[in-house]
Amino acid sequence: MSHQEKPMNEAAALPADIEAMSYEQARDELVGVVTRLEAGGASLEESLALWERGEALATRCESWLEGARQRLDAARAAREGSAE
């Protein structure tokens, strides 16, 4: 891995602008990134930057969805606990 490459894993910090996004904002921008990549015509450097941003946006979306899943699980558990 060169000095310019960064590992893309969940432990890596997201850019501040992405970290502050709602699920809908991150999803909508991710759709735009995918559309631009699929259209082609971007330079290699631009394509790599788009890919990296897309990965970060996808991670943000997954984080929101996991948080929602945990909230639903907690609500179900609380409801089941009060039904007993």
mmCIF file of the N, C-alpha and C atoms, coordinates in Angstrom:
data_MODEL
# 
_entry.id   MODEL 
# 
loop_
_atom_site.group_PDB 
_atom_site.id 
_atom_site.type_symbol 
_atom_site.label_atom_id 
_atom_site.label_alt_id 
_atom_site.label_comp_id 
_atom_site.label_asym_id 
_atom_site.label_entity_id 
_atom_site.label_seq_id 
_atom_site.pdbx_PDB_ins_code 
_atom_site.Cartn_x 
_atom_site.Cartn_y 
_atom_site.Cartn_z 
_atom_site.occupancy 
_atom_site.B_iso_or_equiv 
_atom_site.pdbx_formal_charge 
_atom_site.auth_seq_id 
_atom_site.auth_comp_id 
_atom_site.auth_asym_id 
_atom_site.auth_atom_id 
_atom_site.pdbx_PDB_model_num 
ATOM 1   N N  . MET A 1 1  ? 0.850   -1.176  0.000   1.00 0.00 ? 1  MET A N  1 
ATOM 2   C CA . MET A 1 1  ? 0.000   0.000   0.000   1.00 0.00 ? 1  MET A CA 1 
ATOM 3   C C  . MET A 1 1  ? 0.890   1.232   0.000   1.00 0.00 ? 1  MET A C  1 
ATOM 4   N N  . SER A 1 2  ? 0.635   2.134   -0.922  1.00 0.00 ? 2  SER A N  1 
ATOM 5   C CA . SER A 1 2  ? 1.453   3.338   -0.993  1.00 0.00 ? 2  SER A CA 1 
ATOM 6   C C  . SER A 1 2  ? 1.067   4.305   0.111   1.00 0.00 ? 2  SER A C  1 
ATOM 7   N N  . HIS A 1 3  ? 1.862   5.363   0.250   1.00 0.00 ? 3  HIS A N  1 
ATOM 8   C CA . HIS A 1 3  ? 1.594   6.336   1.304   1.00 0.00 ? 3  HIS A CA 1 
ATOM 9   C C  . HIS A 1 3  ? 0.308   7.113   1.052   1.00 0.00 ? 3  HIS A C  1 
ATOM 10  N N  . GLN A 1 4  ? -0.208  7.108   -0.195  1.00 0.00 ? 4  GLN A N  1 
ATOM 11  C CA . GLN A 1 4  ? -1.437  7.831   -0.500  1.00 0.00 ? 4  GLN A CA 1 
ATOM 12  C C  . GLN A 1 4  ? -2.685  6.990   -0.271  1.00 0.00 ? 4  GLN A C  1 
ATOM 13  N N  . GLU A 1 5  ? -2.552  5.681   -0.255  1.00 0.00 ? 5  GLU A N  1 
ATOM 14  C CA . GLU A 1 5  ? -3.709  4.821   -0.080  1.00 0.00 ? 5  GLU A CA 1 
ATOM 15  C C  . GLU A 1 5  ? -4.100  4.761   1.384   1.00 0.00 ? 5  GLU A C  1 
ATOM 16  N N  . LYS A 1 6  ? -5.402  4.718   1.618   1.00 0.00 ? 6  LYS A N  1 
ATOM 17  C CA . LYS A 1 6  ? -5.914  4.613   2.975   1.00 0.00 ? 6  LYS A CA 1 
ATOM 18  C C  . LYS A 1 6  ? -6.751  3.350   3.062   1.00 0.00 ? 6  LYS A C  1 
ATOM 19  N N  . PRO A 1 7  ? -6.661  2.624   4.152   1.00 0.00 ? 7  PRO A N  1 
ATOM 20  C CA . PRO A 1 7  ? -7.517  1.451   4.279   1.00 0.00 ? 7  PRO A CA 1 
ATOM 21  C C  . PRO A 1 7  ? -8.969  1.888   4.382   1.00 0.00 ? 7  PRO A C  1 
ATOM 22  N N  . MET A 1 8  ? -9.843  1.227   3.661   1.00 0.00 ? 8  MET A N  1 
ATOM 23  C CA . MET A 1 8  ? -11.264 1.541   3.727   1.00 0.00 ? 8  MET A CA 1 
ATOM 24  C C  . MET A 1 8  ? -11.939 0.472   4.578   1.00 0.00 ? 8  MET A C  1 
ATOM 25  N N  . ASN A 1 9  ? -12.012 0.707   5.858   1.00 0.00 ? 9  ASN A N  1 
ATOM 26  C CA . ASN A 1 9  ? -12.729 -0.210  6.722   1.00 0.00 ? 9  ASN A CA 1 
ATOM 27  C C  . ASN A 1 9  ? -13.580 0.591   7.683   1.00 0.00 ? 9  ASN A C  1 
ATOM 28  N N  . GLU A 1 10 ? -14.423 -0.077  8.422   1.00 0.00 ? 10 GLU A N  1 
ATOM 29  C CA . GLU A 1 10 ? -15.351 0.628   9.291   1.00 0.00 ? 10 GLU A CA 1 
ATOM 30  C C  . GLU A 1 10 ? -14.647 1.366   10.417  1.00 0.00 ? 10 GLU A C  1 
ATOM 31  N N  . ALA A 1 11 ? -13.448 0.959   10.761  1.00 0.00 ? 11 ALA A N  1 
ATOM 32  C CA . ALA A 1 11 ? -12.718 1.630   11.835  1.00 0.00 ? 11 ALA A CA 1 
ATOM 33  C C  . ALA A 1 11 ? -12.164 2.978   11.371  1.00 0.00 ? 11 ALA A C  1 
ATOM 34  N N  . ALA A 1 12 ? -12.020 3.141   10.056  1.00 0.00 ? 12 ALA A N  1 
ATOM 35  C CA . ALA A 1 12 ? -11.495 4.400   9.532   1.00 0.00 ? 12 ALA A CA 1 
ATOM 36  C C  . ALA A 1 12 ? -12.531 5.498   9.731   1.00 0.00 ? 12 ALA A C  1 
ATOM 37  N N  . ALA A 1 13 ? -12.070 6.676   10.107  1.00 0.00 ? 13 ALA A N  1 
ATOM 38  C CA . ALA A 1 13 ? -12.976 7.797   10.333  1.00 0.00 ? 13 ALA A CA 1 
ATOM 39  C C  . ALA A 1 13 ? -13.543 8.282   9.003   1.00 0.00 ? 13 ALA A C  1 
ATOM 40  N N  . LEU A 1 14 ? -14.824 8.604   9.023   1.00 0.00 ? 14 LEU A N  1 
ATOM 41  C CA . LEU A 1 14 ? -15.453 9.163   7.835   1.00 0.00 ? 14 LEU A CA 1 
ATOM 42  C C  . LEU A 1 14 ? -15.151 10.645  7.754   1.00 0.00 ? 14 LEU A C  1 
ATOM 43  N N  . PRO A 1 15 ? -15.128 11.197  6.538   1.00 0.00 ? 15 PRO A N  1 
ATOM 44  C CA . PRO A 1 15 ? -14.980 12.654  6.426   1.00 0.00 ? 15 PRO A CA 1 
ATOM 45  C C  . PRO A 1 15 ? -16.101 13.344  7.202   1.00 0.00 ? 15 PRO A C  1 
ATOM 46  N N  . ALA A 1 16 ? -15.794 14.498  7.771   1.00 0.00 ? 16 ALA A N  1 
ATOM 47  C CA . ALA A 1 16 ? -16.753 15.195  8.640   1.00 0.00 ? 16 ALA A CA 1 
ATOM 48  C C  . ALA A 1 16 ? -18.058 15.505  7.921   1.00 0.00 ? 16 ALA A C  1 
ATOM 49  N N  . ASP A 1 17 ? -17.986 15.881  6.642   1.00 0.00 ? 17 ASP A N  1 
ATOM 50  C CA . ASP A 1 17 ? -19.233 16.209  5.937   1.00 0.00 ? 17 ASP A CA 1 
ATOM 51  C C  . ASP A 1 17 ? -20.124 14.986  5.779   1.00 0.00 ? 17 ASP A C  1 
ATOM 52  N N  . ILE A 1 18 ? -19.543 13.822  5.590   1.00 0.00 ? 18 ILE A N  1 
ATOM 53  C CA . ILE A 1 18 ? -20.329 12.594  5.470   1.00 0.00 ? 18 ILE A CA 1 
ATOM 54  C C  . ILE A 1 18 ? -20.834 12.154  6.837   1.00 0.00 ? 18 ILE A C  1 
ATOM 55  N N  . GLU A 1 19 ? -20.012 12.272  7.849   1.00 0.00 ? 19 GLU A N  1 
ATOM 56  C CA . GLU A 1 19 ? -20.402 11.885  9.212   1.00 0.00 ? 19 GLU A CA 1 
ATOM 57  C C  . GLU A 1 19 ? -21.635 12.659  9.675   1.00 0.00 ? 19 GLU A C  1 
ATOM 58  N N  . ALA A 1 20 ? -21.795 13.895  9.208   1.00 0.00 ? 20 ALA A N  1 
ATOM 59  C CA . ALA A 1 20 ? -22.916 14.740  9.632   1.00 0.00 ? 20 ALA A CA 1 
ATOM 60  C C  . ALA A 1 20 ? -24.183 14.509  8.806   1.00 0.00 ? 20 ALA A C  1 
ATOM 61  N N  . MET A 1 21 ? -24.122 13.676  7.773   1.00 0.00 ? 21 MET A N  1 
ATOM 62  C CA . MET A 1 21 ? -25.267 13.486  6.876   1.00 0.00 ? 21 MET A CA 1 
ATOM 63  C C  . MET A 1 21 ? -26.339 12.601  7.483   1.00 0.00 ? 21 MET A C  1 
ATOM 64  N N  . SER A 1 22 ? -27.578 12.912  7.114   1.00 0.00 ? 22 SER A N  1 
ATOM 65  C CA . SER A 1 22 ? -28.689 12.016  7.429   1.00 0.00 ? 22 SER A CA 1 
ATOM 66  C C  . SER A 1 22 ? -28.598 10.814  6.487   1.00 0.00 ? 22 SER A C  1 
ATOM 67  N N  . TYR A 1 23 ? -29.391 9.800   6.781   1.00 0.00 ? 23 TYR A N  1 
ATOM 68  C CA . TYR A 1 23 ? -29.424 8.631   5.906   1.00 0.00 ? 23 TYR A CA 1 
ATOM 69  C C  . TYR A 1 23 ? -29.818 9.040   4.485   1.00 0.00 ? 23 TYR A C  1 
ATOM 70  N N  . GLU A 1 24 ? -30.867 9.849   4.379   1.00 0.00 ? 24 GLU A N  1 
ATOM 71  C CA . GLU A 1 24 ? -31.372 10.243  3.069   1.00 0.00 ? 24 GLU A CA 1 
ATOM 72  C C  . GLU A 1 24 ? -30.343 11.049  2.281   1.00 0.00 ? 24 GLU A C  1 
ATOM 73  N N  . GLN A 1 25 ? -29.633 11.947  2.956   1.00 0.00 ? 25 GLN A N  1 
ATOM 74  C CA . GLN A 1 25 ? -28.600 12.735  2.275   1.00 0.00 ? 25 GLN A CA 1 
ATOM 75  C C  . GLN A 1 25 ? -27.491 11.831  1.751   1.00 0.00 ? 25 GLN A C  1 
ATOM 76  N N  . ALA A 1 26 ? -27.012 10.917  2.599   1.00 0.00 ? 26 ALA A N  1 
ATOM 77  C CA . ALA A 1 26 ? -25.934 10.012  2.193   1.00 0.00 ? 26 ALA A CA 1 
ATOM 78  C C  . ALA A 1 26 ? -26.389 9.102   1.060   1.00 0.00 ? 26 ALA A C  1 
ATOM 79  N N  . ARG A 1 27 ? -27.607 8.577   1.162   1.00 0.00 ? 27 ARG A N  1 
ATOM 80  C CA . ARG A 1 27 ? -28.137 7.696   0.118   1.00 0.00 ? 27 ARG A CA 1 
ATOM 81  C C  . ARG A 1 27 ? -28.255 8.434   -1.211  1.00 0.00 ? 27 ARG A C  1 
ATOM 82  N N  . ASP A 1 28 ? -28.805 9.649   -1.175  1.00 0.00 ? 28 ASP A N  1 
ATOM 83  C CA . ASP A 1 28 ? -28.985 10.410  -2.415  1.00 0.00 ? 28 ASP A CA 1 
ATOM 84  C C  . ASP A 1 28 ? -27.649 10.752  -3.067  1.00 0.00 ? 28 ASP A C  1 
ATOM 85  N N  . GLU A 1 29 ? -26.663 11.137  -2.259  1.00 0.00 ? 29 GLU A N  1 
ATOM 86  C CA . GLU A 1 29 ? -25.355 11.433  -2.844  1.00 0.00 ? 29 GLU A CA 1 
ATOM 87  C C  . GLU A 1 29 ? -24.710 10.163  -3.377  1.00 0.00 ? 29 GLU A C  1 
ATOM 88  N N  . LEU A 1 30 ? -24.888 9.044   -2.682  1.00 0.00 ? 30 LEU A N  1 
ATOM 89  C CA . LEU A 1 30 ? -24.341 7.773   -3.151  1.00 0.00 ? 30 LEU A CA 1 
ATOM 90  C C  . LEU A 1 30 ? -24.932 7.404   -4.511  1.00 0.00 ? 30 LEU A C  1 
ATOM 91  N N  . VAL A 1 31 ? -26.222 7.607   -4.683  1.00 0.00 ? 31 VAL A N  1 
ATOM 92  C CA . VAL A 1 31 ? -26.855 7.348   -5.981  1.00 0.00 ? 31 VAL A CA 1 
ATOM 93  C C  . VAL A 1 31 ? -26.201 8.210   -7.061  1.00 0.00 ? 31 VAL A C  1 
ATOM 94  N N  . GLY A 1 32 ? -25.939 9.474   -6.742  1.00 0.00 ? 32 GLY A N  1 
ATOM 95  C CA . GLY A 1 32 ? -25.280 10.361  -7.697  1.00 0.00 ? 32 GLY A CA 1 
ATOM 96  C C  . GLY A 1 32 ? -23.873 9.906   -8.043  1.00 0.00 ? 32 GLY A C  1 
ATOM 97  N N  . VAL A 1 33 ? -23.134 9.444   -7.046  1.00 0.00 ? 33 VAL A N  1 
ATOM 98  C CA . VAL A 1 33 ? -21.773 8.954   -7.276  1.00 0.00 ? 33 VAL A CA 1 
ATOM 99  C C  . VAL A 1 33 ? -21.807 7.736   -8.192  1.00 0.00 ? 33 VAL A C  1 
ATOM 100 N N  . VAL A 1 34 ? -22.703 6.804   -7.911  1.00 0.00 ? 34 VAL A N  1 
ATOM 101 C CA . VAL A 1 34 ? -22.808 5.599   -8.740  1.00 0.00 ? 34 VAL A CA 1 
ATOM 102 C C  . VAL A 1 34 ? -23.175 5.969   -10.176 1.00 0.00 ? 34 VAL A C  1 
ATOM 103 N N  . THR A 1 35 ? -24.103 6.897   -10.330 1.00 0.00 ? 35 THR A N  1 
ATOM 104 C CA . THR A 1 35 ? -24.511 7.341   -11.664 1.00 0.00 ? 35 THR A CA 1 
ATOM 105 C C  . THR A 1 35 ? -23.330 7.927   -12.427 1.00 0.00 ? 35 THR A C  1 
ATOM 106 N N  . ARG A 1 36 ? -22.538 8.758   -11.761 1.00 0.00 ? 36 ARG A N  1 
ATOM 107 C CA . ARG A 1 36 ? -21.368 9.358   -12.414 1.00 0.00 ? 36 ARG A CA 1 
ATOM 108 C C  . ARG A 1 36 ? -20.343 8.300   -12.797 1.00 0.00 ? 36 ARG A C  1 
ATOM 109 N N  . LEU A 1 37 ? -20.120 7.323   -11.917 1.00 0.00 ? 37 LEU A N  1 
ATOM 110 C CA . LEU A 1 37 ? -19.161 6.264   -12.232 1.00 0.00 ? 37 LEU A CA 1 
ATOM 111 C C  . LEU A 1 37 ? -19.654 5.408   -13.393 1.00 0.00 ? 37 LEU A C  1 
ATOM 112 N N  . GLU A 1 38 ? -20.941 5.076   -13.391 1.00 0.00 ? 38 GLU A N  1 
ATOM 113 C CA . GLU A 1 38 ? -21.490 4.247   -14.465 1.00 0.00 ? 38 GLU A CA 1 
ATOM 114 C C  . GLU A 1 38 ? -21.488 4.964   -15.811 1.00 0.00 ? 38 GLU A C  1 
ATOM 115 N N  . ALA A 1 39 ? -21.606 6.290   -15.791 1.00 0.00 ? 39 ALA A N  1 
ATOM 116 C CA . ALA A 1 39 ? -21.622 7.065   -17.031 1.00 0.00 ? 39 ALA A CA 1 
ATOM 117 C C  . ALA A 1 39 ? -20.267 7.046   -17.722 1.00 0.00 ? 39 ALA A C  1 
ATOM 118 N N  . GLY A 1 40 ? -19.202 6.831   -16.943 1.00 0.00 ? 40 GLY A N  1 
ATOM 119 C CA . GLY A 1 40 ? -17.858 6.824   -17.514 1.00 0.00 ? 40 GLY A CA 1 
ATOM 120 C C  . GLY A 1 40 ? -17.406 8.230   -17.853 1.00 0.00 ? 40 GLY A C  1 
ATOM 121 N N  . GLY A 1 41 ? -16.279 8.328   -18.490 1.00 0.00 ? 41 GLY A N  1 
ATOM 122 C CA . GLY A 1 41 ? -15.764 9.619   -18.919 1.00 0.00 ? 41 GLY A CA 1 
ATOM 123 C C  . GLY A 1 41 ? -14.907 10.332  -17.895 1.00 0.00 ? 41 GLY A C  1 
ATOM 124 N N  . ALA A 1 42 ? -14.913 9.868   -16.660 1.00 0.00 ? 42 ALA A N  1 
ATOM 125 C CA . ALA A 1 42 ? -14.088 10.506  -15.632 1.00 0.00 ? 42 ALA A CA 1 
ATOM 126 C C  . ALA A 1 42 ? -12.655 9.995   -15.754 1.00 0.00 ? 42 ALA A C  1 
ATOM 127 N N  . SER A 1 43 ? -11.726 10.830  -15.363 1.00 0.00 ? 43 SER A N  1 
ATOM 128 C CA . SER A 1 43 ? -10.322 10.402  -15.350 1.00 0.00 ? 43 SER A CA 1 
ATOM 129 C C  . SER A 1 43 ? -10.144 9.326   -14.285 1.00 0.00 ? 43 SER A C  1 
ATOM 130 N N  . LEU A 1 44 ? -9.021  8.642   -14.356 1.00 0.00 ? 44 LEU A N  1 
ATOM 131 C CA . LEU A 1 44 ? -8.737  7.617   -13.357 1.00 0.00 ? 44 LEU A CA 1 
ATOM 132 C C  . LEU A 1 44 ? -8.724  8.223   -11.961 1.00 0.00 ? 44 LEU A C  1 
ATOM 133 N N  . GLU A 1 45 ? -8.071  9.361   -11.808 1.00 0.00 ? 45 GLU A N  1 
ATOM 134 C CA . GLU A 1 45 ? -7.981  10.014  -10.498 1.00 0.00 ? 45 GLU A CA 1 
ATOM 135 C C  . GLU A 1 45 ? -9.370  10.391  -9.980  1.00 0.00 ? 45 GLU A C  1 
ATOM 136 N N  . GLU A 1 46 ? -10.188 10.964  -10.857 1.00 0.00 ? 46 GLU A N  1 
ATOM 137 C CA . GLU A 1 46 ? -11.548 11.341  -10.448 1.00 0.00 ? 46 GLU A CA 1 
ATOM 138 C C  . GLU A 1 46 ? -12.378 10.104  -10.115 1.00 0.00 ? 46 GLU A C  1 
ATOM 139 N N  . SER A 1 47 ? -12.225 9.055   -10.903 1.00 0.00 ? 47 SER A N  1 
ATOM 140 C CA . SER A 1 47 ? -12.953 7.811   -10.643 1.00 0.00 ? 47 SER A CA 1 
ATOM 141 C C  . SER A 1 47 ? -12.582 7.227   -9.291  1.00 0.00 ? 47 SER A C  1 
ATOM 142 N N  . LEU A 1 48 ? -11.292 7.247   -8.967  1.00 0.00 ? 48 LEU A N  1 
ATOM 143 C CA . LEU A 1 48 ? -10.859 6.741   -7.663  1.00 0.00 ? 48 LEU A CA 1 
ATOM 144 C C  . LEU A 1 48 ? -11.420 7.584   -6.527  1.00 0.00 ? 48 LEU A C  1 
ATOM 145 N N  . ALA A 1 49 ? -11.419 8.904   -6.695  1.00 0.00 ? 49 ALA A N  1 
ATOM 146 C CA . ALA A 1 49 ? -11.976 9.787   -5.664  1.00 0.00 ? 49 ALA A CA 1 
ATOM 147 C C  . ALA A 1 49 ? -13.473 9.535   -5.495  1.00 0.00 ? 49 ALA A C  1 
ATOM 148 N N  . LEU A 1 50 ? -14.178 9.347   -6.605  1.00 0.00 ? 50 LEU A N  1 
ATOM 149 C CA . LEU A 1 50 ? -15.606 9.045   -6.527  1.00 0.00 ? 50 LEU A CA 1 
ATOM 150 C C  . LEU A 1 50 ? -15.842 7.710   -5.831  1.00 0.00 ? 50 LEU A C  1 
ATOM 151 N N  . TRP A 1 51 ? -15.035 6.718   -6.179  1.00 0.00 ? 51 TRP A N  1 
ATOM 152 C CA . TRP A 1 51 ? -15.167 5.393   -5.562  1.00 0.00 ? 51 TRP A CA 1 
ATOM 153 C C  . TRP A 1 51 ? -14.967 5.492   -4.052  1.00 0.00 ? 51 TRP A C  1 
ATOM 154 N N  . GLU A 1 52 ? -13.919 6.191   -3.627  1.00 0.00 ? 52 GLU A N  1 
ATOM 155 C CA . GLU A 1 52 ? -13.639 6.329   -2.196  1.00 0.00 ? 52 GLU A CA 1 
ATOM 156 C C  . GLU A 1 52 ? -14.774 7.060   -1.480  1.00 0.00 ? 52 GLU A C  1 
ATOM 157 N N  . ARG A 1 53 ? -15.302 8.104   -2.106  1.00 0.00 ? 53 ARG A N  1 
ATOM 158 C CA . ARG A 1 53 ? -16.421 8.828   -1.497  1.00 0.00 ? 53 ARG A CA 1 
ATOM 159 C C  . ARG A 1 53 ? -17.651 7.923   -1.429  1.00 0.00 ? 53 ARG A C  1 
ATOM 160 N N  . GLY A 1 54 ? -17.867 7.163   -2.485  1.00 0.00 ? 54 GLY A N  1 
ATOM 161 C CA . GLY A 1 54 ? -18.984 6.221   -2.488  1.00 0.00 ? 54 GLY A CA 1 
ATOM 162 C C  . GLY A 1 54 ? -18.873 5.196   -1.376  1.00 0.00 ? 54 GLY A C  1 
ATOM 163 N N  . GLU A 1 55 ? -17.677 4.689   -1.145  1.00 0.00 ? 55 GLU A N  1 
ATOM 164 C CA . GLU A 1 55 ? -17.461 3.740   -0.048  1.00 0.00 ? 55 GLU A CA 1 
ATOM 165 C C  . GLU A 1 55 ? -17.790 4.380   1.300   1.00 0.00 ? 55 GLU A C  1 
ATOM 166 N N  . ALA A 1 56 ? -17.349 5.620   1.495   1.00 0.00 ? 56 ALA A N  1 
ATOM 167 C CA . ALA A 1 56 ? -17.628 6.328   2.746   1.00 0.00 ? 56 ALA A CA 1 
ATOM 168 C C  . ALA A 1 56 ? -19.124 6.584   2.901   1.00 0.00 ? 56 ALA A C  1 
ATOM 169 N N  . LEU A 1 57 ? -19.790 6.956   1.817   1.00 0.00 ? 57 LEU A N  1 
ATOM 170 C CA . LEU A 1 57 ? -21.237 7.179   1.866   1.00 0.00 ? 57 LEU A CA 1 
ATOM 171 C C  . LEU A 1 57 ? -21.979 5.882   2.183   1.00 0.00 ? 57 LEU A C  1 
ATOM 172 N N  . ALA A 1 58 ? -21.551 4.781   1.586   1.00 0.00 ? 58 ALA A N  1 
ATOM 173 C CA . ALA A 1 58 ? -22.178 3.487   1.859   1.00 0.00 ? 58 ALA A CA 1 
ATOM 174 C C  . ALA A 1 58 ? -21.986 3.093   3.319   1.00 0.00 ? 58 ALA A C  1 
ATOM 175 N N  . THR A 1 59 ? -20.808 3.357   3.865   1.00 0.00 ? 59 THR A N  1 
ATOM 176 C CA . THR A 1 59 ? -20.548 3.070   5.275   1.00 0.00 ? 59 THR A CA 1 
ATOM 177 C C  . THR A 1 59 ? -21.474 3.885   6.165   1.00 0.00 ? 59 THR A C  1 
ATOM 178 N N  . ARG A 1 60 ? -21.686 5.152   5.808   1.00 0.00 ? 60 ARG A N  1 
ATOM 179 C CA . ARG A 1 60 ? -22.592 6.010   6.583   1.00 0.00 ? 60 ARG A CA 1 
ATOM 180 C C  . ARG A 1 60 ? -24.018 5.471   6.528   1.00 0.00 ? 60 ARG A C  1 
ATOM 181 N N  . CYS A 1 61 ? -24.467 5.062   5.355   1.00 0.00 ? 61 CYS A N  1 
ATOM 182 C CA . CYS A 1 61 ? -25.808 4.487   5.225   1.00 0.00 ? 61 CYS A CA 1 
ATOM 183 C C  . CYS A 1 61 ? -25.945 3.219   6.064   1.00 0.00 ? 61 CYS A C  1 
ATOM 184 N N  . GLU A 1 62 ? -24.941 2.365   6.008   1.00 0.00 ? 62 GLU A N  1 
ATOM 185 C CA . GLU A 1 62 ? -24.968 1.137   6.801   1.00 0.00 ? 62 GLU A CA 1 
ATOM 186 C C  . GLU A 1 62 ? -25.021 1.444   8.291   1.00 0.00 ? 62 GLU A C  1 
ATOM 187 N N  . SER A 1 63 ? -24.317 2.476   8.716   1.00 0.00 ? 63 SER A N  1 
ATOM 188 C CA . SER A 1 63 ? -24.330 2.880   10.120  1.00 0.00 ? 63 SER A CA 1 
ATOM 189 C C  . SER A 1 63 ? -25.731 3.318   10.546  1.00 0.00 ? 63 SER A C  1 
ATOM 190 N N  . TRP A 1 64 ? -26.377 4.127   9.716   1.00 0.00 ? 64 TRP A N  1 
ATOM 191 C CA . TRP A 1 64 ? -27.750 4.550   10.015  1.00 0.00 ? 64 TRP A CA 1 
ATOM 192 C C  . TRP A 1 64 ? -28.681 3.350   10.090  1.00 0.00 ? 64 TRP A C  1 
ATOM 193 N N  . LEU A 1 65 ? -28.578 2.438   9.145   1.00 0.00 ? 65 LEU A N  1 
ATOM 194 C CA . LEU A 1 65 ? -29.458 1.272   9.120   1.00 0.00 ? 65 LEU A CA 1 
ATOM 195 C C  . LEU A 1 65 ? -29.220 0.369   10.323  1.00 0.00 ? 65 LEU A C  1 
ATOM 196 N N  . GLU A 1 66 ? -27.974 0.200   10.721  1.00 0.00 ? 66 GLU A N  1 
ATOM 197 C CA . GLU A 1 66 ? -27.669 -0.614  11.901  1.00 0.00 ? 66 GLU A CA 1 
ATOM 198 C C  . GLU A 1 66 ? -28.243 0.036   13.154  1.00 0.00 ? 66 GLU A C  1 
ATOM 199 N N  . GLY A 1 67 ? -28.129 1.356   13.256  1.00 0.00 ? 67 GLY A N  1 
ATOM 200 C CA . GLY A 1 67 ? -28.713 2.064   14.397  1.00 0.00 ? 67 GLY A CA 1 
ATOM 201 C C  . GLY A 1 67 ? -30.222 1.896   14.446  1.00 0.00 ? 67 GLY A C  1 
ATOM 202 N N  . ALA A 1 68 ? -30.869 1.972   13.298  1.00 0.00 ? 68 ALA A N  1 
ATOM 203 C CA . ALA A 1 68 ? -32.321 1.776   13.239  1.00 0.00 ? 68 ALA A CA 1 
ATOM 204 C C  . ALA A 1 68 ? -32.684 0.353   13.636  1.00 0.00 ? 68 ALA A C  1 
ATOM 205 N N  . ARG A 1 69 ? -31.905 -0.618  13.183  1.00 0.00 ? 69 ARG A N  1 
ATOM 206 C CA . ARG A 1 69 ? -32.147 -2.018  13.532  1.00 0.00 ? 69 ARG A CA 1 
ATOM 207 C C  . ARG A 1 69 ? -32.034 -2.218  15.040  1.00 0.00 ? 69 ARG A C  1 
ATOM 208 N N  . GLN A 1 70 ? -31.032 -1.613  15.652  1.00 0.00 ? 70 GLN A N  1 
ATOM 209 C CA . GLN A 1 70 ? -30.852 -1.740  17.099  1.00 0.00 ? 70 GLN A CA 1 
ATOM 210 C C  . GLN A 1 70 ? -32.010 -1.106  17.861  1.00 0.00 ? 70 GLN A C  1 
ATOM 211 N N  . ARG A 1 71 ? -32.494 0.041   17.386  1.00 0.00 ? 71 ARG A N  1 
ATOM 212 C CA . ARG A 1 71 ? -33.634 0.697   18.038  1.00 0.00 ? 71 ARG A CA 1 
ATOM 213 C C  . ARG A 1 71 ? -34.889 -0.159  17.933  1.00 0.00 ? 71 ARG A C  1 
ATOM 214 N N  . LEU A 1 72 ? -35.115 -0.762  16.773  1.00 0.00 ? 72 LEU A N  1 
ATOM 215 C CA . LEU A 1 72 ? -36.270 -1.645  16.614  1.00 0.00 ? 72 LEU A CA 1 
ATOM 216 C C  . LEU A 1 72 ? -36.163 -2.864  17.515  1.00 0.00 ? 72 LEU A C  1 
ATOM 217 N N  . ASP A 1 73 ? -34.979 -3.451  17.576  1.00 0.00 ? 73 ASP A N  1 
ATOM 218 C CA . ASP A 1 73 ? -34.773 -4.605  18.452  1.00 0.00 ? 73 ASP A CA 1 
ATOM 219 C C  . ASP A 1 73 ? -35.025 -4.244  19.908  1.00 0.00 ? 73 ASP A C  1 
ATOM 220 N N  . ALA A 1 74 ? -34.554 -3.072  20.334  1.00 0.00 ? 74 ALA A N  1 
ATOM 221 C CA . ALA A 1 74 ? -34.758 -2.632  21.716  1.00 0.00 ? 74 ALA A CA 1 
ATOM 222 C C  . ALA A 1 74 ? -36.241 -2.397  21.993  1.00 0.00 ? 74 ALA A C  1 
ATOM 223 N N  . ALA A 1 75 ? -36.952 -1.811  21.035  1.00 0.00 ? 75 ALA A N  1 
ATOM 224 C CA . ALA A 1 75 ? -38.389 -1.571  21.215  1.00 0.00 ? 75 ALA A CA 1 
ATOM 225 C C  . ALA A 1 75 ? -39.151 -2.890  21.301  1.00 0.00 ? 75 ALA A C  1 
ATOM 226 N N  . ARG A 1 76 ? -38.789 -3.844  20.455  1.00 0.00 ? 76 ARG A N  1 
ATOM 227 C CA . ARG A 1 76 ? -39.435 -5.163  20.509  1.00 0.00 ? 76 ARG A CA 1 
ATOM 228 C C  . ARG A 1 76 ? -39.165 -5.845  21.839  1.00 0.00 ? 76 ARG A C  1 
ATOM 229 N N  . ALA A 1 77 ? -37.918 -5.781  22.293  1.00 0.00 ? 77 ALA A N  1 
ATOM 230 C CA . ALA A 1 77 ? -37.557 -6.418  23.561  1.00 0.00 ? 77 ALA A CA 1 
ATOM 231 C C  . ALA A 1 77 ? -38.314 -5.772  24.717  1.00 0.00 ? 77 ALA A C  1 
ATOM 232 N N  . ALA A 1 78 ? -38.444 -4.454  24.700  1.00 0.00 ? 78 ALA A N  1 
ATOM 233 C CA . ALA A 1 78 ? -39.175 -3.758  25.760  1.00 0.00 ? 78 ALA A CA 1 
ATOM 234 C C  . ALA A 1 78 ? -40.651 -4.140  25.730  1.00 0.00 ? 78 ALA A C  1 
ATOM 235 N N  . ARG A 1 79 ? -41.221 -4.237  24.542  1.00 0.00 ? 79 ARG A N  1 
ATOM 236 C CA . ARG A 1 79 ? -42.630 -4.616  24.416  1.00 0.00 ? 79 ARG A CA 1 
ATOM 237 C C  . ARG A 1 79 ? -42.849 -6.041  24.906  1.00 0.00 ? 79 ARG A C  1 
ATOM 238 N N  . GLU A 1 80 ? -41.951 -6.942  24.525  1.00 0.00 ? 80 GLU A N  1 
ATOM 239 C CA . GLU A 1 80 ? -42.073 -8.333  24.961  1.00 0.00 ? 80 GLU A CA 1 
ATOM 240 C C  . GLU A 1 80 ? -41.877 -8.458  26.463  1.00 0.00 ? 80 GLU A C  1 
ATOM 241 N N  . GLY A 1 81 ? -40.990 -7.643  27.019  1.00 0.00 ? 81 GLY A N  1 
ATOM 242 C CA . GLY A 1 81 ? -40.756 -7.662  28.465  1.00 0.00 ? 81 GLY A CA 1 
ATOM 243 C C  . GLY A 1 81 ? -41.948 -7.152  29.242  1.00 0.00 ? 81 GLY A C  1 
ATOM 244 N N  . SER A 1 82 ? -42.661 -6.168  28.715  1.00 0.00 ? 82 SER A N  1 
ATOM 245 C CA . SER A 1 82 ? -43.823 -5.617  29.419  1.00 0.00 ? 82 SER A CA 1 
ATOM 246 C C  . SER A 1 82 ? -45.059 -6.485  29.231  1.00 0.00 ? 82 SER A C  1 
ATOM 247 N N  . ALA A 1 83 ? -45.050 -7.363  28.233  1.00 0.00 ? 83 ALA A N  1 
ATOM 248 C CA . ALA A 1 83 ? -46.192 -8.247  27.986  1.00 0.00 ? 83 ALA A CA 1 
ATOM 249 C C  . ALA A 1 83 ? -46.207 -9.430  28.942  1.00 0.00 ? 83 ALA A C  1 
ATOM 250 N N  . GLU A 1 84 ? -45.108 -9.682  29.593  1.00 0.00 ? 84 GLU A N  1 
ATOM 251 C CA . GLU A 1 84 ? -45.016 -10.844 30.495  1.00 0.00 ? 84 GLU A CA 1 
ATOM 252 C C  . GLU A 1 84 ? -45.551 -10.546 31.855  1.00 0.00 ? 84 GLU A C  1 
# 
